[in-house]
Amino acid sequence: MSDGMVHARINPMWMHVILRARGVRYETLRTLAEAWNGNQQDVIDSIAALAAVVDEGGPAWDSAVEDVEADLQMDEAEVELTHLDATRLADELLGAAALTMSARREAALVAEVVDFPRQQGEAA
C-alpha cells in the first residue's frame, strides 16, 4: 500500500502470506492510552490479567483478551480501506499467495503435460 498502513507480502520461507495492518495497532494503542488517562489501575489490572495467562495460550489467553477488550471498551480490530487501497491490497494478497510453496506445489500437481504436435511421418 502506498501509505504502508496495510500491506501484504510473502514471508522469507515462501510458506505464508504476511498481512500488515498498522491501523489496528494504532487504534489499540490509542484505546490503551485513553484508558490510561482515564484510570491507570484498570489498565494495569488488564495487562496483569494478560500476563498471568500469556504462557498458557489457547482458551485461557482468548478469554483474557476478550475480558481486556470488554474492560477497556475496545472496538473491533478493523481497518477501513478506500476502494483504491482495497484493490491494491487484493492485488498484493493474490500476488503473494501465488508465490507460496503450497500454491506452487498445487500448480505443479495440476499442470497438464502438453503433447506438442508432430510433423506427419515423425515417430512419437
PyMOL commands that set and color helices and strands:
alter all, ss='L'
color gray80, all
select helices_A, chain A and resi 22-38+40-53+58-71+83-99+101-110
alter helices_A, ss='H'
color red, helices_A
select strands_A, chain A and resi 6-10+17-21
alter strands_A, ss='S'
color yellow, strands_A
deselect
rebuild
show_as cartoon
